[in-house]
Amino acid sequence: MERTHKHPGNPLNREAPWIAALVAGFALWMVANAAIDAREAWDHPLYFAVVWPVDILLLGLGGWLAPWRAWTLAPAMALGHMLGMVATLEGSGALLPVGIVAMVVLHVPGHAAALFAAWLRRRKNVA
């Protein structure tokens, strides 16, 4: 019976889930920003119709695959989005603090998805 709530011994394996979430968040923002004709990716309705659900699904998948790091995935994904936001920033960035708060709030459902998937994975392995 595998105990998935403990991380693997290799340090690279322990850190890989949140690093992957950070990179995925950055890449998702950059691709969306390039593909969507808007000042920022979330200024377009497709962000909430496509990108945001993909974000939540990726976090749920990450929670299933790495239940020992599920709690780190949404903050890492949000940080990746924020880094993408800063990289594509036009203007003074006076509203950046508002964007950071909004990004944190937008990742609450993804955080819940990651934690729920991790809980399901641990429950499946215990039963």
N, CA, C and O atoms as a Tinker XYZ file with bonds, in Angstrom:
   508  protein
     1  N      0.844000   -1.171000    0.000000    73     2
     2  CA     0.000000    0.000000    0.000000    64     1     3
     3  C      0.894000    1.240000    0.000000    63     2     4     5
     4  O      1.652000    1.469000    0.943000    81     3
     5  N      0.800000    2.017000   -1.040000    73     3     6
     6  CA     1.612000    3.222000   -1.196000    64     5     7
     7  C      1.052000    4.350000   -0.332000    63     6     8     9
     8  O     -0.159000    4.569000   -0.288000    81     7
     9  N      1.936000    5.051000    0.343000    73     7    10
    10  CA     1.517000    6.204000    1.148000    64     9    11
    11  C      1.906000    7.462000    0.393000    63    10    12    13
    12  O      3.061000    7.886000    0.438000    81    11
    13  N      0.948000    8.061000   -0.301000    73    11    14
    14  CA     1.256000    9.175000   -1.198000    64    13    15
    15  C      1.302000   10.520000   -0.500000    63    14    16    17
    16  O      1.608000   11.526000   -1.141000    81    15
    17  N      1.009000   10.575000    0.792000    73    15    18
    18  CA     1.076000   11.875000    1.439000    64    17    19
    19  C      2.504000   12.227000    1.824000    63    18    20    21
    20  O      2.768000   13.353000    2.244000    81    19
    21  N      3.420000   11.292000    1.690000    73    19    22
    22  CA     4.821000   11.569000    1.932000    64    21    23
    23  C      5.515000   11.783000    0.592000    63    22    24    25
    24  O      5.222000   11.110000   -0.396000    81    23
    25  N      6.426000   12.719000    0.584000    73    23    26
    26  CA     7.130000   13.021000   -0.648000    64    25    27
    27  C      8.218000   11.990000   -0.905000    63    26    28    29
    28  O      8.701000   11.344000    0.025000    81    27
    29  N      8.607000   11.835000   -2.176000    73    27    30
    30  CA     9.706000   10.941000   -2.492000    64    29    31
    31  C     11.004000   11.475000   -1.891000    63    30    32    33
    32  O     11.102000   12.660000   -1.572000    81    31
    33  N     11.984000   10.615000   -1.740000    73    31    34
    34  CA    13.236000   11.004000   -1.114000    64    33    35
    35  C     14.092000   11.951000   -1.934000    63    34    36    37
    36  O     14.814000   12.765000   -1.358000    81    35
    37  N     14.039000   11.876000   -3.241000    73    35    38
    38  CA    14.861000   12.715000   -4.098000    64    37    39
    39  C     14.430000   14.171000   -3.981000    63    38    40    41
    40  O     13.258000   14.474000   -4.203000    81    39
    41  N     15.359000   15.102000   -3.632000    73    39    42
    42  CA    14.981000   16.519000   -3.509000    64    41    43
    43  C     14.383000   17.093000   -4.788000    63    42    44    45
    44  O     13.491000   17.940000   -4.730000    81    43
    45  N     14.866000   16.641000   -5.937000    73    43    46
    46  CA    14.315000   17.126000   -7.202000    64    45    47
    47  C     12.854000   16.724000   -7.335000    63    46    48    49
    48  O     12.035000   17.520000   -7.795000    81    47
    49  N     12.517000   15.505000   -6.940000    73    47    50
    50  CA    11.131000   15.050000   -6.985000    64    49    51
    51  C     10.259000   15.813000   -6.000000    63    50    52    53
    52  O      9.074000   16.023000   -6.258000    81    51
    53  N     10.830000   16.228000   -4.878000    73    51    54
    54  CA    10.053000   16.985000   -3.888000    64    53    55
    55  C      9.701000   18.368000   -4.402000    63    54    56    57
    56  O      8.607000   18.868000   -4.137000    81    55
    57  N     10.603000   18.985000   -5.127000    73    55    58
    58  CA    10.398000   20.366000   -5.586000    64    57    59
    59  C      9.768000   20.452000   -6.974000    63    58    60    61
    60  O      9.239000   21.502000   -7.339000    81    59
    61  N      9.812000   19.391000   -7.742000    73    59    62
    62  CA     9.329000   19.415000   -9.120000    64    61    63
    63  C      7.873000   19.837000   -9.267000    63    62    64    65
    64  O      7.567000   20.574000  -10.204000    81    63
    65  N      6.943000   19.410000   -8.386000    73    63    66
    66  CA     5.543000   19.801000   -8.592000    64    65    67
    67  C      5.312000   21.308000   -8.549000    63    66    68    69
    68  O      4.624000   21.845000   -9.417000    81    67
    69  N      5.872000   22.001000   -7.558000    73    67    70
    70  CA     5.603000   23.441000   -7.496000    64    69    71
    71  C      6.388000   24.195000   -8.557000    63    70    72    73
    72  O      5.941000   25.242000   -9.025000    81    71
    73  N      7.552000   23.679000   -8.944000    73    71    74
    74  CA     8.298000   24.313000  -10.035000    64    73    75
    75  C      7.521000   24.151000  -11.342000    63    74    76    77
    76  O      7.437000   25.087000  -12.136000    81    75
    77  N      6.957000   22.972000  -11.561000    73    75    78
    78  CA     6.145000   22.746000  -12.762000    64    77    79
    79  C      4.924000   23.652000  -12.770000    63    78    80    81
    80  O      4.553000   24.175000  -13.821000    81    79
    81  N      4.292000   23.849000  -11.617000    73    79    82
    82  CA     3.132000   24.750000  -11.531000    64    81    83
    83  C      3.537000   26.192000  -11.816000    63    82    84    85
    84  O      2.806000   26.919000  -12.489000    81    83
    85  N      4.684000   26.606000  -11.317000    73    83    86
    86  CA     5.189000   27.964000  -11.575000    64    85    87
    87  C      5.428000   28.170000  -13.065000    63    86    88    89
    88  O      4.999000   29.174000  -13.633000    81    87
    89  N      6.106000   27.227000  -13.693000    73    87    90
    90  CA     6.400000   27.319000  -15.128000    64    89    91
    91  C      5.106000   27.253000  -15.939000    63    90    92    93
    92  O      4.942000   27.997000  -16.906000    81    91
    93  N      4.193000   26.371000  -15.551000    73    91    94
    94  CA     2.915000   26.260000  -16.268000    64    93    95
    95  C      2.106000   27.546000  -16.146000    63    94    96    97
    96  O      1.490000   27.986000  -17.117000    81    95
    97  N      2.104000   28.148000  -14.966000    73    95    98
    98  CA     1.386000   29.411000  -14.787000    64    97    99
    99  C      1.960000   30.511000  -15.661000    63    98   100   101
   100  O      1.215000   31.265000  -16.287000    81    99
   101  N      3.280000   30.604000  -15.705000    73    99   102
   102  CA     3.934000   31.615000  -16.539000    64   101   103
   103  C      3.626000   31.363000  -18.010000    63   102   104   105
   104  O      3.253000   32.280000  -18.741000    81   103
   105  N      3.787000   30.100000  -18.443000    73   103   106
   106  CA     3.544000   29.762000  -19.847000    64   105   107
   107  C      2.082000   29.993000  -20.230000    63   106   108   109
   108  O      1.793000   30.493000  -21.317000    81   107
   109  N      1.174000   29.631000  -19.344000    73   107   110
   110  CA    -0.250000   29.819000  -19.623000    64   109   111
   111  C     -0.574000   31.296000  -19.809000    63   110   112   113
   112  O     -1.316000   31.662000  -20.720000    81   111
   113  N     -0.021000   32.137000  -18.952000    73   111   114
   114  CA    -0.257000   33.585000  -19.078000    64   113   115
   115  C      0.334000   34.113000  -20.378000    63   114   116   117
   116  O     -0.317000   34.882000  -21.086000    81   115
   117  N      1.562000   33.709000  -20.701000    73   115   118
   118  CA     2.230000   34.231000  -21.890000    64   117   119
   119  C      1.505000   33.791000  -23.166000    63   118   120   121
   120  O      1.327000   34.591000  -24.085000    81   119
   121  N      1.089000   32.531000  -23.224000    73   119   122
   122  CA     0.366000   32.036000  -24.400000    64   121   123
   123  C     -0.978000   32.750000  -24.519000    63   122   124   125
   124  O     -1.364000   33.183000  -25.605000    81   123
   125  N     -1.685000   32.869000  -23.405000    73   123   126
   126  CA    -2.985000   33.540000  -23.435000    64   125   127
   127  C     -2.827000   35.000000  -23.824000    63   126   128   129
   128  O     -3.624000   35.525000  -24.602000    81   127
   129  N     -1.814000   35.653000  -23.294000    73   127   130
   130  CA    -1.602000   37.065000  -23.597000    64   129   131
   131  C     -1.260000   37.267000  -25.075000    63   130   132   133
   132  O     -1.666000   38.260000  -25.680000    81   131
   133  N     -0.520000   36.332000  -25.647000    73   131   134
   134  CA    -0.165000   36.428000  -27.066000    64   133   135
   135  C     -1.349000   36.082000  -27.969000    63   134   136   137
   136  O     -1.504000   36.664000  -29.043000    81   135
   137  N     -2.181000   35.138000  -27.536000    73   135   138
   138  CA    -3.276000   34.665000  -28.382000    64   137   139
   139  C     -4.522000   35.545000  -28.300000    63   138   140   141
   140  O     -5.288000   35.640000  -29.259000    81   139
   141  N     -4.713000   36.179000  -27.158000    73   139   142
   142  CA    -5.925000   36.966000  -26.945000    64   141   143
   143  C     -5.622000   38.421000  -27.253000    63   142   144   145
   144  O     -4.647000   38.988000  -26.760000    81   143
   145  N     -6.465000   39.008000  -28.069000    73   143   146
   146  CA    -6.269000   40.402000  -28.470000    64   145   147
   147  C     -6.846000   41.330000  -27.401000    63   146   148   149
   148  O     -7.961000   41.835000  -27.531000    81   147
   149  N     -6.067000   41.542000  -26.351000    73   147   150
   150  CA    -6.467000   42.434000  -25.276000    64   149   151
   151  C     -5.199000   42.989000  -24.629000    63   150   152   153
   152  O     -4.104000   42.471000  -24.847000    81   151
   153  N     -5.356000   44.024000  -23.849000    73   151   154
   154  CA    -4.185000   44.615000  -23.194000    64   153   155
   155  C     -3.526000   43.605000  -22.258000    63   154   156   157
   156  O     -2.304000   43.452000  -22.257000    81   155
   157  N     -4.330000   42.931000  -21.477000    73   155   158
   158  CA    -3.874000   41.835000  -20.635000    64   157   159
   159  C     -4.788000   40.646000  -20.895000    63   158   160   161
   160  O     -5.934000   40.812000  -21.312000    81   159
   161  N     -4.277000   39.454000  -20.647000    73   159   162
   162  CA    -5.030000   38.241000  -20.980000    64   161   163
   163  C     -6.401000   38.221000  -20.321000    63   162   164   165
   164  O     -7.379000   37.832000  -20.959000    81   163
   165  N     -6.495000   38.625000  -19.074000    73   163   166
   166  CA    -7.775000   38.502000  -18.378000    64   165   167
   167  C     -8.751000   39.628000  -18.711000    63   166   168   169
   168  O     -9.855000   39.671000  -18.169000    81   167
   169  N     -8.352000   40.530000  -19.592000    73   167   170
   170  CA    -9.271000   41.564000  -20.074000    64   169   171
   171  C    -10.235000   41.022000  -21.125000    63   170   172   173
   172  O    -11.193000   41.700000  -21.497000    81   171
   173  N     -9.990000   39.824000  -21.595000    73   171   174
   174  CA   -10.810000   39.220000  -22.642000    64   173   175
   175  C    -11.659000   38.093000  -22.038000    63   174   176   177
   176  O    -11.181000   37.361000  -21.172000    81   175
   177  N    -12.910000   37.946000  -22.484000    73   175   178
   178  CA   -13.771000   36.886000  -21.935000    64   177   179
   179  C    -13.220000   35.476000  -22.118000    63   178   180   181
   180  O    -13.555000   34.583000  -21.339000    81   179
   181  N    -12.377000   35.255000  -23.139000    73   179   182
   182  CA   -11.807000   33.921000  -23.342000    64   181   183
   183  C    -10.898000   33.500000  -22.189000    63   182   184   185
   184  O    -10.689000   32.307000  -21.967000    81   183
   185  N    -10.366000   34.461000  -21.466000    73   183   186
   186  CA    -9.531000   34.106000  -20.319000    64   185   187
   187  C    -10.357000   33.294000  -19.320000    63   186   188   189
   188  O     -9.916000   32.249000  -18.841000    81   187
   189  N    -11.547000   33.781000  -19.015000    73   187   190
   190  CA   -12.390000   33.102000  -18.034000    64   189   191
   191  C    -13.125000   31.901000  -18.621000    63   190   192   193
   192  O    -13.580000   31.033000  -17.877000    81   191
   193  N    -13.244000   31.843000  -19.944000    73   191   194
   194  CA   -13.911000   30.714000  -20.587000    64   193   195
   195  C    -12.951000   29.564000  -20.883000    63   194   196   197
   196  O    -13.371000   28.407000  -20.928000    81   195
   197  N    -11.674000   29.863000  -21.084000    73   195   198
   198  CA   -10.718000   28.830000  -21.484000    64   197   199
   199  C     -9.541000   28.734000  -20.511000    63   198   200   201
   200  O     -9.294000   27.674000  -19.938000    81   199
   201  N     -8.826000   29.825000  -20.328000    73   199   202
   202  CA    -7.575000   29.796000  -19.557000    64   201   203
   203  C     -7.824000   29.459000  -18.093000    63   202   204   205
   204  O     -7.131000   28.617000  -17.522000    81   203
   205  N     -8.796000   30.102000  -17.492000    73   203   206
   206  CA    -9.067000   29.872000  -16.068000    64   205   207
   207  C     -9.488000   28.421000  -15.799000    63   206   208   209
   208  O     -8.979000   27.819000  -14.854000    81   207
   209  N    -10.399000   27.834000  -16.593000    73   207   210
   210  CA   -10.720000   26.416000  -16.375000    64   209   211
   211  C     -9.521000   25.486000  -16.603000    63   210   212   213
   212  O     -9.355000   24.506000  -15.877000    81   211
   213  N     -8.692000   25.784000  -17.596000    73   211   214
   214  CA    -7.487000   24.975000  -17.820000    64   213   215
   215  C     -6.570000   25.074000  -16.607000    63   214   216   217
   216  O     -5.981000   24.078000  -16.187000    81   215
   217  N     -6.451000   26.255000  -16.053000    73   215   218
   218  CA    -5.656000   26.479000  -14.854000    64   217   219
   219  C     -6.158000   25.596000  -13.704000    63   218   220   221
   220  O     -5.366000   24.940000  -13.026000    81   219
   221  N     -7.456000   25.586000  -13.494000    73   219   222
   222  CA    -8.052000   24.789000  -12.412000    64   221   223
   223  C     -7.847000   23.293000  -12.672000    63   222   224   225
   224  O     -7.521000   22.542000  -11.754000    81   223
   225  N     -8.039000   22.865000  -13.917000    73   223   226
   226  CA    -7.818000   21.453000  -14.258000    64   225   227
   227  C     -6.361000   21.040000  -14.047000    63   226   228   229
   228  O     -6.092000   19.951000  -13.539000    81   227
   229  N     -5.424000   21.900000  -14.432000    73   227   230
   230  CA    -4.008000   21.596000  -14.230000    64   229   231
   231  C     -3.677000   21.485000  -12.743000    63   230   232   233
   232  O     -2.891000   20.630000  -12.335000    81   231
   233  N     -4.278000   22.351000  -11.947000    73   231   234
   234  CA    -4.028000   22.276000  -10.502000    64   233   235
   235  C     -4.621000   21.012000   -9.903000    63   234   236   237
   236  O     -4.014000   20.394000   -9.028000    81   235
   237  N     -5.798000   20.624000  -10.364000    73   235   238
   238  CA    -6.381000   19.364000   -9.897000    64   237   239
   239  C     -5.529000   18.173000  -10.294000    63   238   240   241
   240  O     -5.321000   17.261000   -9.494000    81   239
   241  N     -5.038000   18.175000  -11.519000    73   239   242
   242  CA    -4.154000   17.105000  -11.980000    64   241   243
   243  C     -2.868000   17.086000  -11.158000    63   242   244   245
   244  O     -2.377000   16.022000  -10.782000    81   243
   245  N     -2.335000   18.255000  -10.888000    73   243   246
   246  CA    -1.130000   18.333000  -10.069000    64   245   247
   247  C     -1.360000   17.816000   -8.660000    63   246   248   249
   248  O     -0.493000   17.147000   -8.097000    81   247
   249  N     -2.507000   18.115000   -8.088000    73   247   250
   250  CA    -2.844000   17.601000   -6.769000    64   249   251
   251  C     -2.948000   16.090000   -6.754000    63   250   252   253
   252  O     -2.574000   15.446000   -5.774000    81   251
   253  N     -3.460000   15.518000   -7.849000    73   251   254
   254  CA    -3.561000   14.061000   -7.951000    64   253   255
   255  C     -2.175000   13.440000   -8.101000    63   254   256   257
   256  O     -1.861000   12.440000   -7.457000    81   255
   257  N     -1.346000   14.044000   -8.961000    73   255   258
   258  CA    -0.031000   13.474000   -9.237000    64   257   259
   259  C      0.971000   13.678000   -8.107000    63   258   260   261
   260  O      1.870000   12.862000   -7.910000    81   259
   261  N      0.811000   14.766000   -7.372000    73   259   262
   262  CA     1.762000   15.084000   -6.294000    64   261   263
   263  C      1.007000   15.496000   -5.038000    63   262   264   265
   264  O      1.055000   16.662000   -4.647000    81   263
   265  N      0.316000   14.567000   -4.405000    73   263   266
   266  CA    -0.494000   14.937000   -3.242000    64   265   267
   267  C      0.327000   15.474000   -2.075000    63   266   268   269
   268  O     -0.203000   16.197000   -1.231000    81   267
   269  N      1.601000   15.137000   -2.015000    73   267   270
   270  CA     2.443000   15.626000   -0.933000    64   269   271
   271  C      2.783000   17.106000   -1.095000    63   270   272   273
   272  O      3.242000   17.733000   -0.140000    81   271
   273  N      2.571000   17.674000   -2.269000    73   271   274
   274  CA     2.843000   19.088000   -2.516000    64   273   275
   275  C      1.616000   19.843000   -3.018000    63   274   276   277
   276  O      1.754000   20.925000   -3.590000    81   275
   277  N      0.447000   19.306000   -2.821000    73   275   278
   278  CA    -0.769000   19.922000   -3.367000    64   277   279
   279  C     -0.977000   21.341000   -2.855000    63   278   280   281
   280  O     -1.455000   22.203000   -3.593000    81   279
   281  N     -0.627000   21.588000   -1.616000    73   279   282
   282  CA    -0.852000   22.912000   -1.036000    64   281   283
   283  C      0.040000   23.980000   -1.660000    63   282   284   285
   284  O     -0.257000   25.169000   -1.538000    81   283
   285  N      1.129000   23.586000   -2.328000    73   283   286
   286  CA     2.043000   24.566000   -2.933000    64   285   287
   287  C      1.687000   24.900000   -4.381000    63   286   288   289
   288  O      2.203000   25.870000   -4.935000    81   287
   289  N      0.824000   24.118000   -4.988000    73   287   290
   290  CA     0.604000   24.241000   -6.426000    64   289   291
   291  C     -0.110000   25.529000   -6.826000    63   290   292   293
   292  O      0.347000   26.218000   -7.739000    81   291
   293  N     -1.205000   25.869000   -6.176000    73   291   294
   294  CA    -1.946000   27.082000   -6.553000    64   293   295
   295  C     -1.138000   28.349000   -6.299000    63   294   296   297
   296  O     -1.130000   29.231000   -7.158000    81   295
   297  N     -0.448000   28.486000   -5.145000    73   295   298
   298  CA     0.398000   29.678000   -4.987000    64   297   299
   299  C      1.496000   29.758000   -6.051000    63   298   300   301
   300  O      1.822000   30.846000   -6.524000    81   299
   301  N      2.064000   28.614000   -6.427000    73   299   302
   302  CA     3.098000   28.620000   -7.465000    64   301   303
   303  C      2.510000   29.000000   -8.820000    63   302   304   305
   304  O      3.116000   29.767000   -9.570000    81   303
   305  N      1.332000   28.465000   -9.135000    73   303   306
   306  CA     0.678000   28.800000  -10.400000    64   305   307
   307  C      0.323000   30.291000  -10.432000    63   306   308   309
   308  O      0.515000   30.955000  -11.451000    81   307
   309  N     -0.188000   30.807000   -9.327000    73   307   310
   310  CA    -0.518000   32.235000   -9.250000    64   309   311
   311  C      0.737000   33.082000   -9.420000    63   310   312   313
   312  O      0.709000   34.103000  -10.107000    81   311
   313  N      1.835000   32.665000   -8.799000    73   311   314
   314  CA     3.093000   33.391000   -8.953000    64   313   315
   315  C      3.560000   33.357000  -10.401000    63   314   316   317
   316  O      4.074000   34.356000  -10.905000    81   315
   317  N      3.390000   32.229000  -11.074000    73   315   318
   318  CA     3.734000   32.158000  -12.493000    64   317   319
   319  C      2.908000   33.113000  -13.331000    63   318   320   321
   320  O      3.431000   33.770000  -14.231000    81   319
   321  N      1.615000   33.191000  -13.038000    73   319   322
   322  CA     0.756000   34.159000  -13.733000    64   321   323
   323  C      1.222000   35.586000  -13.452000    63   322   324   325
   324  O      1.283000   36.416000  -14.359000    81   323
   325  N      1.550000   35.863000  -12.196000    73   323   326
   326  CA     1.994000   37.214000  -11.840000    64   325   327
   327  C      3.304000   37.573000  -12.530000    63   326   328   329
   328  O      3.476000   38.707000  -12.976000    81   327
   329  N      4.224000   36.624000  -12.621000    73   327   330
   330  CA     5.477000   36.879000  -13.329000    64   329   331
   331  C      5.211000   37.144000  -14.809000    63   330   332   333
   332  O      5.845000   38.010000  -15.412000    81   331
   333  N      4.284000   36.406000  -15.385000    73   331   334
   334  CA     3.887000   36.668000  -16.765000    64   333   335
   335  C      3.245000   38.037000  -16.916000    63   334   336   337
   336  O      3.470000   38.739000  -17.901000    81   335
   337  N      2.444000   38.405000  -15.926000    73   335   338
   338  CA     1.792000   39.707000  -15.943000    64   337   339
   339  C      2.845000   40.822000  -15.908000    63   338   340   341
   340  O      2.742000   41.803000  -16.644000    81   339
   341  N      3.842000   40.664000  -15.059000    73   339   342
   342  CA     4.905000   41.666000  -14.951000    64   341   343
   343  C      5.733000   41.694000  -16.236000    63   342   344   345
   344  O      6.144000   42.763000  -16.687000    81   343
   345  N      5.978000   40.529000  -16.822000    73   343   346
   346  CA     6.777000   40.465000  -18.052000    64   345   347
   347  C      6.089000   41.151000  -19.221000    63   346   348   349
   348  O      6.758000   41.675000  -20.112000    81   347
   349  N      4.770000   41.155000  -19.230000    73   347   350
   350  CA     4.027000   41.764000  -20.336000    64   349   351
   351  C      3.408000   43.102000  -19.952000    63   350   352   353
   352  O      2.554000   43.627000  -20.666000    81   351
   353  N      3.837000   43.642000  -18.835000    73   351   354
   354  CA     3.263000   44.881000  -18.307000    64   353   355
   355  C      3.514000   46.058000  -19.246000    63   354   356   357
   356  O      4.635000   46.298000  -19.694000    81   355
   357  N      2.455000   46.767000  -19.520000    73   355   358
   358  CA     2.559000   47.993000  -20.303000    64   357   359
   359  C      2.134000   49.141000  -19.407000    63   358   360   361
   360  O      1.091000   49.067000  -18.758000    81   359
   361  N      2.910000   50.178000  -19.364000    73   359   362
   362  CA     2.559000   51.324000  -18.533000    64   361   363
   363  C      3.295000   51.297000  -17.211000    63   362   364   365
   364  O      4.313000   50.621000  -17.060000    81   363
   365  N      2.765000   52.041000  -16.258000    73   363   366
   366  CA     3.459000   52.249000  -14.991000    64   365   367
   367  C      3.322000   51.092000  -14.013000    63   366   368   369
   368  O      4.165000   50.934000  -13.130000    81   367
   369  N      2.299000   50.295000  -14.147000    73   367   370
   370  CA     2.085000   49.201000  -13.212000    64   369   371
   371  C      1.437000   49.661000  -11.917000    63   370   372   373
   372  O      1.561000   48.993000  -10.890000    81   371
   373  N      0.756000   50.784000  -11.954000    73   371   374
   374  CA     0.118000   51.322000  -10.750000    64   373   375
   375  C     -0.970000   50.390000  -10.218000    63   374   376   377
   376  O     -1.241000   50.387000   -9.017000    81   375
   377  N     -1.587000   49.613000  -11.078000    73   375   378
   378  CA    -2.635000   48.685000  -10.647000    64   377   379
   379  C     -2.102000   47.280000  -10.360000    63   378   380   381
   380  O     -2.888000   46.358000  -10.143000    81   379
   381  N     -0.797000   47.110000  -10.356000    73   379   382
   382  CA    -0.215000   45.796000  -10.106000    64   381   383
   383  C     -0.634000   45.204000   -8.760000    63   382   384   385
   384  O     -0.929000   44.011000   -8.706000    81   383
   385  N     -0.675000   45.980000   -7.670000    73   383   386
   386  CA    -1.151000   45.388000   -6.408000    64   385   387
   387  C     -2.577000   44.850000   -6.508000    63   386   388   389
   388  O     -2.882000   43.813000   -5.918000    81   387
   389  N     -3.438000   45.521000   -7.230000    73   387   390
   390  CA    -4.804000   45.038000   -7.429000    64   389   391
   391  C     -4.778000   43.747000   -8.240000    63   390   392   393
   392  O     -5.540000   42.823000   -7.957000    81   391
   393  N     -3.911000   43.677000   -9.239000    73   391   394
   394  CA    -3.776000   42.471000  -10.036000    64   393   395
   395  C     -3.275000   41.295000   -9.223000    63   394   396   397
   396  O     -3.701000   40.161000   -9.444000    81   395
   397  N     -2.375000   41.552000   -8.285000    73   395   398
   398  CA    -1.854000   40.492000   -7.429000    64   397   399
   399  C     -2.963000   39.936000   -6.541000    63   398   400   401
   400  O     -3.103000   38.721000   -6.407000    81   399
   401  N     -3.743000   40.815000   -5.940000    73   399   402
   402  CA    -4.861000   40.373000   -5.100000    64   401   403
   403  C     -5.870000   39.586000   -5.940000    63   402   404   405
   404  O     -6.358000   38.539000   -5.512000    81   403
   405  N     -6.177000   40.088000   -7.121000    73   403   406
   406  CA    -7.126000   39.395000   -7.998000    64   405   407
   407  C     -6.593000   38.023000   -8.390000    63   406   408   409
   408  O     -7.356000   37.059000   -8.454000    81   407
   409  N     -5.294000   37.923000   -8.654000    73   407   410
   410  CA    -4.714000   36.634000   -9.035000    64   409   411
   411  C     -4.802000   35.631000   -7.892000    63   410   412   413
   412  O     -5.058000   34.448000   -8.115000    81   411
   413  N     -4.593000   36.099000   -6.684000    73   411   414
   414  CA    -4.711000   35.210000   -5.514000    64   413   415
   415  C     -6.149000   34.713000   -5.388000    63   414   416   417
   416  O     -6.380000   33.522000   -5.179000    81   415
   417  N     -7.107000   35.616000   -5.513000    73   415   418
   418  CA    -8.520000   35.246000   -5.398000    64   417   419
   419  C     -8.916000   34.281000   -6.517000    63   418   420   421
   420  O     -9.650000   33.322000   -6.278000    81   419
   421  N     -8.435000   34.528000   -7.731000    73   419   422
   422  CA    -8.771000   33.657000   -8.860000    64   421   423
   423  C     -8.220000   32.242000   -8.692000    63   422   424   425
   424  O     -8.741000   31.306000   -9.298000    81   423
   425  N     -7.190000   32.073000   -7.890000    73   423   426
   426  CA    -6.606000   30.756000   -7.717000    64   425   427
   427  C     -7.172000   29.985000   -6.526000    63   426   428   429
   428  O     -6.715000   28.878000   -6.241000    81   427
   429  N     -8.145000   30.541000   -5.836000    73   427   430
   430  CA    -8.781000   29.810000   -4.730000    64   429   431
   431  C     -9.482000   28.542000   -5.234000    63   430   432   433
   432  O     -9.303000   27.487000   -4.625000    81   431
   433  N    -10.268000   28.593000   -6.313000    73   431   434
   434  CA   -10.872000   27.344000   -6.804000    64   433   435
   435  C     -9.830000   26.313000   -7.246000    63   434   436   437
   436  O    -10.023000   25.116000   -7.035000    81   435
   437  N     -8.744000   26.758000   -7.848000    73   435   438
   438  CA    -7.683000   25.840000   -8.242000    64   437   439
   439  C     -6.990000   25.219000   -7.040000    63   438   440   441
   440  O     -6.609000   24.049000   -7.067000    81   439
   441  N     -6.830000   26.008000   -5.990000    73   439   442
   442  CA    -6.248000   25.493000   -4.747000    64   441   443
   443  C     -7.159000   24.416000   -4.163000    63   442   444   445
   444  O     -6.694000   23.368000   -3.715000    81   443
   445  N     -8.462000   24.691000   -4.174000    73   443   446
   446  CA    -9.425000   23.701000   -3.688000    64   445   447
   447  C     -9.384000   22.440000   -4.548000    63   446   448   449
   448  O     -9.476000   21.331000   -4.022000    81   447
   449  N     -9.249000   22.597000   -5.856000    73   447   450
   450  CA    -9.183000   21.436000   -6.756000    64   449   451
   451  C     -7.939000   20.598000   -6.470000    63   450   452   453
   452  O     -8.014000   19.369000   -6.451000    81   451
   453  N     -6.805000   21.246000   -6.248000    73   451   454
   454  CA    -5.565000   20.523000   -5.950000    64   453   455
   455  C     -5.674000   19.769000   -4.631000    63   454   456   457
   456  O     -5.278000   18.607000   -4.536000    81   455
   457  N     -6.213000   20.436000   -3.618000    73   455   458
   458  CA    -6.345000   19.789000   -2.310000    64   457   459
   459  C     -7.352000   18.644000   -2.353000    63   458   460   461
   460  O     -7.140000   17.604000   -1.729000    81   459
   461  N     -8.439000   18.831000   -3.083000    73   459   462
   462  CA    -9.446000   17.782000   -3.200000    64   461   463
   463  C     -8.890000   16.569000   -3.950000    63   462   464   465
   464  O     -9.100000   15.426000   -3.544000    81   463
   465  N     -8.180000   16.834000   -5.043000    73   463   466
   466  CA    -7.584000   15.728000   -5.802000    64   465   467
   467  C     -6.553000   14.984000   -4.960000    63   466   468   469
   468  O     -6.462000   13.758000   -5.030000    81   467
   469  N     -5.782000   15.712000   -4.170000    73   467   470
   470  CA    -4.802000   15.069000   -3.288000    64   469   471
   471  C     -5.509000   14.223000   -2.235000    63   470   472   473
   472  O     -5.073000   13.114000   -1.923000    81   471
   473  N     -6.591000   14.746000   -1.696000    73   471   474
   474  CA    -7.369000   14.003000   -0.700000    64   473   475
   475  C     -7.930000   12.717000   -1.315000    63   474   476   477
   476  O     -7.873000   11.651000   -0.703000    81   475
   477  N     -8.475000   12.830000   -2.535000    73   475   478
   478  CA    -8.997000   11.637000   -3.218000    64   477   479
   479  C     -7.898000   10.612000   -3.466000    63   478   480   481
   480  O     -8.109000    9.413000   -3.285000    81   479
   481  N     -6.742000   11.076000   -3.874000    73   479   482
   482  CA    -5.628000   10.165000   -4.160000    64   481   483
   483  C     -5.193000    9.450000   -2.885000    63   482   484   485
   484  O     -4.961000    8.242000   -2.897000    81   483
   485  N     -5.084000   10.194000   -1.788000    73   483   486
   486  CA    -4.685000    9.566000   -0.513000    64   485   487
   487  C     -5.758000    8.592000   -0.041000    63   486   488   489
   488  O     -5.446000    7.516000    0.470000    81   487
   489  N     -7.006000    8.966000   -0.211000    73   487   490
   490  CA    -8.106000    8.098000    0.214000    64   489   491
   491  C     -8.138000    6.817000   -0.620000    63   490   492   493
   492  O     -8.377000    5.732000   -0.091000    81   491
   493  N     -7.901000    6.948000   -1.907000    73   491   494
   494  CA    -7.882000    5.798000   -2.804000    64   493   495
   495  C     -6.760000    4.844000   -2.404000    63   494   496   497
   496  O     -6.942000    3.627000   -2.444000    81   495
   497  N     -5.620000    5.373000   -2.025000    73   495   498
   498  CA    -4.485000    4.529000   -1.676000    64   497   499
   499  C     -4.598000    3.918000   -0.288000    63   498   500   501
   500  O     -3.949000    2.910000   -0.007000    81   499
   501  N     -5.402000    4.500000    0.579000    73   499   502
   502  CA    -5.579000    3.962000    1.926000    64   501   503
   503  C     -6.610000    2.844000    1.927000    63   502   504   505
   504  O     -6.475000    1.861000    2.657000    81   503
   505  N     -7.645000    3.003000    1.100000    73   503   506
   506  CA    -8.741000    2.022000    1.074000    64   505   507
   507  C     -8.343000    0.720000    0.445000    63   506   508
   508  O     -9.159000   -0.197000    0.355000    81   507
